[in-house]
Amino acid sequence: MGNEKMIILGLILLIIGLLVGMGLLTTIGGILILVGAILWILGATGRAVGGRKHFF
């Protein structure tokens, strides 16, 4: 469940960054989306993330 929140937060920051014109928010949002998606995919395949089967 934590990965979905990371992706949603990244999407919100990305949109706000694009609307306001702040490159830093856009970059942070993109990174959060990317990391959240990678962790979500690894968790869905059953791989241990950080020594755990489920990443919280």
N, CA, C and O atoms as CSV, one atom per row, in Angstrom:
chain,resi,resn,atom,element,x,y,z
A,1,MET,N,N,0.803,-1.201,0.000
A,1,MET,CA,C,0.000,0.000,0.000
A,1,MET,C,C,0.848,1.269,0.000
A,1,MET,O,O,0.391,2.305,-0.483
A,2,GLY,N,N,2.047,1.216,0.520
A,2,GLY,CA,C,2.882,2.399,0.596
A,2,GLY,C,C,3.371,2.881,-0.761
A,2,GLY,O,O,3.600,4.075,-0.955
A,3,ASN,N,N,3.531,1.952,-1.705
A,3,ASN,CA,C,4.031,2.331,-3.020
A,3,ASN,C,C,3.006,3.141,-3.798
A,3,ASN,O,O,3.366,4.052,-4.542
A,4,GLU,N,N,1.730,2.811,-3.627
A,4,GLU,CA,C,0.694,3.571,-4.313
A,4,GLU,C,C,0.674,5.008,-3.820
A,4,GLU,O,O,0.473,5.935,-4.604
A,5,LYS,N,N,0.879,5.193,-2.538
A,5,LYS,CA,C,0.906,6.539,-1.974
A,5,LYS,C,C,2.102,7.322,-2.508
A,5,LYS,O,O,2.002,8.526,-2.745
A,6,MET,N,N,3.227,6.644,-2.698
A,6,MET,CA,C,4.412,7.302,-3.226
A,6,MET,C,C,4.176,7.741,-4.666
A,6,MET,O,O,4.590,8.831,-5.062
A,7,ILE,N,N,3.516,6.899,-5.445
A,7,ILE,CA,C,3.235,7.232,-6.838
A,7,ILE,C,C,2.254,8.399,-6.917
A,7,ILE,O,O,2.436,9.310,-7.724
A,8,ILE,N,N,1.216,8.374,-6.083
A,8,ILE,CA,C,0.229,9.458,-6.081
A,8,ILE,C,C,0.875,10.770,-5.648
A,8,ILE,O,O,0.620,11.809,-6.256
A,9,LEU,N,N,1.707,10.740,-4.609
A,9,LEU,CA,C,2.395,11.948,-4.160
A,9,LEU,C,C,3.317,12.474,-5.262
A,9,LEU,O,O,3.385,13.682,-5.490
A,10,GLY,N,N,4.014,11.585,-5.935
A,10,GLY,CA,C,4.886,11.985,-7.035
A,10,GLY,C,C,4.105,12.620,-8.170
A,10,GLY,O,O,4.554,13.598,-8.768
A,11,LEU,N,N,2.935,12.068,-8.469
A,11,LEU,CA,C,2.094,12.620,-9.523
A,11,LEU,C,C,1.588,14.014,-9.149
A,11,LEU,O,O,1.566,14.914,-9.989
A,12,ILE,N,N,1.185,14.191,-7.894
A,12,ILE,CA,C,0.723,15.500,-7.426
A,12,ILE,C,C,1.845,16.522,-7.508
A,12,ILE,O,O,1.638,17.633,-7.996
A,13,LEU,N,N,3.039,16.155,-7.032
A,13,LEU,CA,C,4.168,17.081,-7.090
A,13,LEU,C,C,4.552,17.402,-8.532
A,13,LEU,O,O,4.912,18.538,-8.842
A,14,LEU,N,N,4.478,16.408,-9.411
A,14,LEU,CA,C,4.800,16.625,-10.812
A,14,LEU,C,C,3.833,17.624,-11.443
A,14,LEU,O,O,4.252,18.530,-12.163
A,15,ILE,N,N,2.548,17.457,-11.174
A,15,ILE,CA,C,1.540,18.364,-11.742
A,15,ILE,C,C,1.702,19.770,-11.178
A,15,ILE,O,O,1.651,20.746,-11.925
A,16,ILE,N,N,1.897,19.881,-9.868
A,16,ILE,CA,C,2.085,21.201,-9.261
A,16,ILE,C,C,3.344,21.862,-9.820
A,16,ILE,O,O,3.342,23.057,-10.119
A,17,GLY,N,N,4.404,21.094,-9.958
A,17,GLY,CA,C,5.643,21.630,-10.502
A,17,GLY,C,C,5.485,22.135,-11.927
A,17,GLY,O,O,6.059,23.160,-12.292
A,18,LEU,N,N,4.705,21.416,-12.736
A,18,LEU,CA,C,4.477,21.854,-14.112
A,18,LEU,C,C,3.596,23.097,-14.161
A,18,LEU,O,O,3.843,23.998,-14.963
A,19,LEU,N,N,2.572,23.153,-13.312
A,19,LEU,CA,C,1.668,24.299,-13.313
A,19,LEU,C,C,2.340,25.567,-12.803
A,19,LEU,O,O,2.133,26.649,-13.351
A,20,VAL,N,N,3.149,25.431,-11.751
A,20,VAL,CA,C,3.790,26.594,-11.143
A,20,VAL,C,C,5.085,26.953,-11.877
A,20,VAL,O,O,5.538,28.096,-11.817
A,21,GLY,N,N,5.670,25.992,-12.558
A,21,GLY,CA,C,6.907,26.241,-13.279
A,21,GLY,C,C,8.150,26.024,-12.437
A,21,GLY,O,O,9.214,26.566,-12.738
A,22,MET,N,N,8.018,25.227,-11.375
A,22,MET,CA,C,9.171,24.930,-10.512
A,22,MET,C,C,9.787,23.603,-10.948
A,22,MET,O,O,9.184,22.540,-10.804
A,23,GLY,N,N,10.990,23.691,-11.478
A,23,GLY,CA,C,11.677,22.498,-11.960
A,23,GLY,C,C,12.009,21.509,-10.855
A,23,GLY,O,O,12.036,20.300,-11.084
A,24,LEU,N,N,12.261,22.023,-9.655
A,24,LEU,CA,C,12.609,21.139,-8.544
A,24,LEU,C,C,11.446,20.220,-8.175
A,24,LEU,O,O,11.643,19.023,-7.969
A,25,LEU,N,N,10.235,20.773,-8.092
A,25,LEU,CA,C,9.066,19.945,-7.777
A,25,LEU,C,C,8.802,18.924,-8.876
A,25,LEU,O,O,8.431,17.785,-8.595
A,26,THR,N,N,8.990,19.326,-10.111
A,26,THR,CA,C,8.799,18.408,-11.233
A,26,THR,C,C,9.797,17.258,-11.162
A,26,THR,O,O,9.437,16.104,-11.396
A,27,THR,N,N,11.039,17.570,-10.840
A,27,THR,CA,C,12.071,16.536,-10.738
A,27,THR,C,C,11.787,15.585,-9.587
A,27,THR,O,O,11.870,14.368,-9.754
A,28,ILE,N,N,11.454,16.126,-8.424
A,28,ILE,CA,C,11.158,15.280,-7.263
A,28,ILE,C,C,9.941,14.407,-7.538
A,28,ILE,O,O,9.932,13.227,-7.188
A,29,GLY,N,N,8.914,14.980,-8.161
A,29,GLY,CA,C,7.721,14.204,-8.505
A,29,GLY,C,C,8.038,13.058,-9.446
A,29,GLY,O,O,7.552,11.943,-9.259
A,30,GLY,N,N,8.847,13.328,-10.452
A,30,GLY,CA,C,9.231,12.278,-11.398
A,30,GLY,C,C,10.025,11.169,-10.738
A,30,GLY,O,O,9.825,9.990,-11.032
A,31,ILE,N,N,10.925,11.549,-9.845
A,31,ILE,CA,C,11.720,10.544,-9.128
A,31,ILE,C,C,10.831,9.690,-8.232
A,31,ILE,O,O,10.998,8.471,-8.178
A,32,LEU,N,N,9.885,10.317,-7.527
A,32,LEU,CA,C,8.979,9.552,-6.663
A,32,LEU,C,C,8.124,8.582,-7.466
A,32,LEU,O,O,7.898,7.449,-7.041
A,33,ILE,N,N,7.649,9.024,-8.623
A,33,ILE,CA,C,6.852,8.134,-9.471
A,33,ILE,C,C,7.700,6.940,-9.922
A,33,ILE,O,O,7.243,5.798,-9.878
A,34,LEU,N,N,8.911,7.206,-10.347
A,34,LEU,CA,C,9.794,6.147,-10.837
A,34,LEU,C,C,10.141,5.142,-9.741
A,34,LEU,O,O,10.038,3.934,-9.954
A,35,VAL,N,N,10.551,5.631,-8.576
A,35,VAL,CA,C,10.922,4.735,-7.468
A,35,VAL,C,C,9.710,3.951,-6.977
A,35,VAL,O,O,9.808,2.754,-6.708
A,36,GLY,N,N,8.564,4.628,-6.860
A,36,GLY,CA,C,7.346,3.938,-6.427
A,36,GLY,C,C,6.944,2.839,-7.390
A,36,GLY,O,O,6.534,1.759,-6.965
A,37,ALA,N,N,7.060,3.107,-8.697
A,37,ALA,CA,C,6.702,2.092,-9.693
A,37,ALA,C,C,7.664,0.896,-9.643
A,37,ALA,O,O,7.239,-0.254,-9.758
A,38,ILE,N,N,8.946,1.175,-9.473
A,38,ILE,CA,C,9.926,0.080,-9.387
A,38,ILE,C,C,9.663,-0.788,-8.162
A,38,ILE,O,O,9.672,-2.016,-8.254
A,39,LEU,N,N,9.429,-0.150,-7.015
A,39,LEU,CA,C,9.154,-0.923,-5.802
A,39,LEU,C,C,7.839,-1.691,-5.914
A,39,LEU,O,O,7.730,-2.810,-5.411
A,40,TRP,N,N,6.856,-1.108,-6.559
A,40,TRP,CA,C,5.578,-1.771,-6.744
A,40,TRP,C,C,5.745,-3.009,-7.623
A,40,TRP,O,O,5.192,-4.066,-7.319
A,41,ILE,N,N,6.505,-2.882,-8.711
A,41,ILE,CA,C,6.729,-4.018,-9.605
A,41,ILE,C,C,7.521,-5.114,-8.899
A,41,ILE,O,O,7.194,-6.295,-9.017
A,42,LEU,N,N,8.563,-4.724,-8.166
A,42,LEU,CA,C,9.343,-5.736,-7.440
A,42,LEU,C,C,8.504,-6.444,-6.384
A,42,LEU,O,O,8.629,-7.654,-6.195
A,43,GLY,N,N,7.652,-5.693,-5.698
A,43,GLY,CA,C,6.779,-6.306,-4.695
A,43,GLY,C,C,5.748,-7.229,-5.321
A,43,GLY,O,O,5.401,-8.257,-4.739
A,44,ALA,N,N,5.253,-6.872,-6.504
A,44,ALA,CA,C,4.245,-7.696,-7.175
A,44,ALA,C,C,4.829,-9.006,-7.686
A,44,ALA,O,O,4.119,-10.006,-7.786
A,45,THR,N,N,6.120,-9.005,-8.009
A,45,THR,CA,C,6.736,-10.230,-8.506
A,45,THR,C,C,7.161,-11.162,-7.367
A,45,THR,O,O,7.619,-12.278,-7.614
A,46,GLY,N,N,7.011,-10.708,-6.139
A,46,GLY,CA,C,7.338,-11.552,-4.998
A,46,GLY,C,C,8.777,-11.442,-4.552
A,46,GLY,O,O,9.201,-12.186,-3.667
A,47,ARG,N,N,9.538,-10.540,-5.134
A,47,ARG,CA,C,10.934,-10.366,-4.722
A,47,ARG,C,C,10.990,-9.619,-3.401
A,47,ARG,O,O,10.168,-8.744,-3.128
A,48,ALA,N,N,11.958,-9.971,-2.599
A,48,ALA,CA,C,12.147,-9.284,-1.328
A,48,ALA,C,C,12.753,-7.911,-1.581
A,48,ALA,O,O,13.753,-7.794,-2.289
A,49,VAL,N,N,12.158,-6.879,-1.010
A,49,VAL,CA,C,12.646,-5.513,-1.161
A,49,VAL,C,C,13.178,-5.065,0.189
A,49,VAL,O,O,12.423,-4.967,1.157
A,50,GLY,N,N,14.469,-4.793,0.258
A,50,GLY,CA,C,15.066,-4.368,1.521
A,50,GLY,C,C,15.034,-5.464,2.579
A,50,GLY,O,O,14.944,-5.177,3.773
A,51,GLY,N,N,15.107,-6.716,2.142
A,51,GLY,CA,C,15.094,-7.830,3.084
A,51,GLY,C,C,13.707,-8.251,3.514
A,51,GLY,O,O,13.562,-9.085,4.408
A,52,ARG,N,N,12.670,-7.678,2.881
A,52,ARG,CA,C,11.295,-8.027,3.247
A,52,ARG,C,C,10.548,-8.505,2.006
A,52,ARG,O,O,10.841,-8.090,0.885
A,53,LYS,N,N,9.592,-9.375,2.230
A,53,LYS,CA,C,8.750,-9.821,1.129
A,53,LYS,C,C,7.768,-8.737,0.733
A,53,LYS,O,O,7.441,-8.606,-0.447
A,54,HIS,N,N,7.289,-7.956,1.693
A,54,HIS,CA,C,6.332,-6.883,1.435
A,54,HIS,C,C,6.950,-5.584,1.898
A,54,HIS,O,O,7.403,-5.472,3.038
A,55,PHE,N,N,6.968,-4.601,1.016
A,55,PHE,CA,C,7.513,-3.290,1.353
A,55,PHE,C,C,6.393,-2.408,1.889
A,55,PHE,O,O,5.359,-2.238,1.242
A,56,PHE,N,N,6.606,-1.853,3.074
A,56,PHE,CA,C,5.571,-0.995,3.676
A,56,PHE,C,C,6.089,0.400,3.799
A,56,PHE,O,O,5.379,1.283,4.281
